[in-house]
Amino acid sequence: DQWRLTQEKVAKLQELVQEQLEKGHIRPTTSPWNTPVFVIPKKSGKWRLLHDLRKINEVMEDMGALRPGLPSPSMIPRDWDVLIIDLKDCFFTIPLPEQDATRFAFSVPSVNKAEPMKRYHWMVLPQGMKNSPTMCQIVVDWALKPVREKWPQYIIYHYVDDILLAGSQLNKPELIDELTITLKEVGLQIALEKVQCQSPWNYLGWKIMQTAIFPQKLQLRSEIKT
């Protein structure tokens, strides 16, 4: 069942759902499946749409992790150049199999129950589905194969949507152009505003410099809201 939401949150939920509908991430449905959705405010003042998929995850076969841990940048040779890119909305660029999509359905209420709830289901990997990171990992690894084959002399790490390339000399404009074209062929996009070309580079909790690597500083919240 859908949880009760305040009038403000219902209005924000309707706005966010309309955005996802216009982007082609969801579609109207008559699916018998249904799990709750809600919204939370972000620090920026915008709102985030969340889908509680815990009940779906309980009955879903676990694909498991594809690696025992994170790739360590400590294996990069001293003084090598580094390029780090993030993929934009990676989950939302990977389509769900049609036979599975209807399981990820939800309902959007109206203010004061003025009209029937509208039903939708996801057409792309939903955030909160336990196998989304593993499926994303598989797709990105497959997409990077042409890049690995073209530049076998480079070290290429990737974890979900975070990609690191390292080499004794990197032609970064050429690499970014090549990656943009190669990834676009399978529907993936680079978040150009997050590309890191110069030291220090931040990657998976590490600060990487030309001659040293340090853990990134932890930031703890001084105020905790419940």
C-alpha positions, 0 to 999 in steps of 0.5 A, a space after each residue: 500500500 502507498 503511505 500517507 503523505 502530506 499535501 506538500 509531499 504529494 505535490 512534490 511527488 507528482 512533480 518528480 513523477 512527471 519528470 520521470 515520465 517525460 524522461 521515459 524512465 517510467 510508464 503508466 501501468 495496470 500492474 498488480 504489483 505495488 510498493 510505496 514511494 515517498 519524497 525527501 528534501 535535499 540540501 540543495 532545496 530540491 526534492 528526491 523521489 524514493 521507492 521503497 523496494 524492500 518487499 521486492 528485494 525479499 523475494 528477488 534472487 540475489 545476483 551477489 557482488 561481482 568482486 570481493 572489494 574495491 579496486 585500490 589505486 595504490 597499484 598505479 605506478 608513481 608519477 602516472 597521469 590519471 583521468 577519472 570520470 563518472 557516468 551520468 544517471 547510470 541506472 536510468 540509462 539501463 533498460 529493465 527486461 520487459 517481463 520484469 518491469 511490471 514488478 517495479 510498480 507504484 501508485 501516486 495519490 492525489 491531494 485530498 483523494 480528489 482523483 484515483 491514484 495513478 499507477 506507473 512502473 519503472 522501465 529502467 533500473 530503479 534505485 533501491 533494487 538490490 541487483 541494480 548495482 551488479 547489473 550496472 557493473 556488468 553493463 559498464 564492464 561490457 561497454 569498456 571492452 573496446 576501450 581496454 582493447 584500444 589502449 591495453 597499456 593503460 590501467 582501467 578501473 571501474 566500480 559501478 559508475 566510477 571509472 579511472 584510467 591511468 597511464 604514463 602519458 594520457 591524451 585526455 581530450 582524445 580519451 574523453 572523446 573516445 569514451 563519450 562516443 563508445 559509451 554513448 553507443 550503449 546508452 551510457 553518458 559521461 557526467 562532464 561536470 564531474 570529470 577529474 583531469 588534474 591532481 589531486 583526484 578523488 576516487 572511491 574514498 581515496 585522494 590520489 596525487 602524483 607521488 602519494 595516495 591518502 584516504 579522503 577525510 571523513 565528514 561527520 554531521 554535527 546534527 542528526 535529525 530523526 
